[in-house]
Amino acid sequence: MPKNARLAASAAVLAITVGIAGCGAVQADAQDDRPLVLTTFSVLADIAANVAGDDLRVESITKPGAEIHGYEPTPGDIRTASQADLIVDNGLSLEAWFAQFVSEVDVPHVVVSEGVEPIDIASDAYAGKPNPHAWMSPQNVQVYVDNLVDAFSDLAPEHADDFAARGAAYQAELQQVRDDLVAELAALPDNARALVTCEGAFSYLARDAGLTEQYIWPVNAEQQATPQQIAQAIEFVHDNDVPAVFCESTVSDRAMQQVVEATGAAFGGILYVDSLSEAGGPVPTYLDLIRHDADTIVGGLSGAS
Ligand SMILES: [Zn+2]
C-alpha cells in the first residue's frame, strides 16, 4: 500500500474508532461532572430525561430496539453501572436480569413503578403475576415521575425545585396524551374494540381505552408462540371478527402472520412498547410511542391502515 493510502486508511480507522467512542451511549466523560443516572431501557431513559433536564446525565443500559426482558448485561454494562450515581429500573419483574445485575454493582437504585396499581397477567405460566408494562398507561407514568422527582432530589438536592417543576410540566403532557388516546380509541365501533398483539404488553393501555386485550404469549421469553397459543389467538380473532391484529417492534411477527393467514384479519402494523426507536425513527420519545400506538391501533381496527 502506498504511504499516503496507508495514512489515509489509518486516519479512517482512527475516525471510526473515535466515532464509535463518541456515540457509545455510556462513557465516563471527564468533561461532564453531572451525576450519571442509568436506566434499564430506552423508554425509562426518555421519561427520566424529562425530569432531569440538563441537571443530570441520563443514559440507558439497553439500546433502542433491544429485547429488554431477557437482556444479558455485558461486562462493559457492569463497568458503566459501577460508575453511575443512580440506577433506575421499572420493577414488576420486567427486567429478569436486573437483580443479578445490581448485586454486582454498589449503586443505589429506584424502582419507578412503586405505587402503581398492577394488573395481573391472566394466562399461561405467568398467571397471577403483575404485568410489568405499567408505562403503557400514561397515568402510571405520572407515578413514575413522582418517584423520579423524589430520587433525583435525593441525588442532587440543589436542583430539587427544578426536578419538581419539570416533573409537573411533564405530568401535564402525560395527561394530555392520555386524554387524546382515550378520545381517539373511543371512536372505534363496538365490533372493533379488541386489541390482539404478540406480547401481552397492552393490558394497561387496553384498560385505559376500554378495549378487550388478547395476545399470543404473555411476556417475551426465549420460548414463545407455542402452537396452542397461536391456535387460541386464531380462535379469538375468528369468534370476535377482529378486523386487524398487531405485533411489537422488538419481536418477530412470524406467529402473528400465521394468525393473519388463518383468519383473513389484516395485519394492522407494528406497535412500540418495550423500546423507543432511534432518534430519526417513528417513536424517539415515550409520548411519541403512545401517540404512534394509538394512531396505529385506530388505523388498523377501522380499516384505514
Ligand atoms: Zn415486554
Residues whose N, C-alpha, C, O or C-beta is under 5 A from the ligand:
A	BS01	ZN	A201 D274
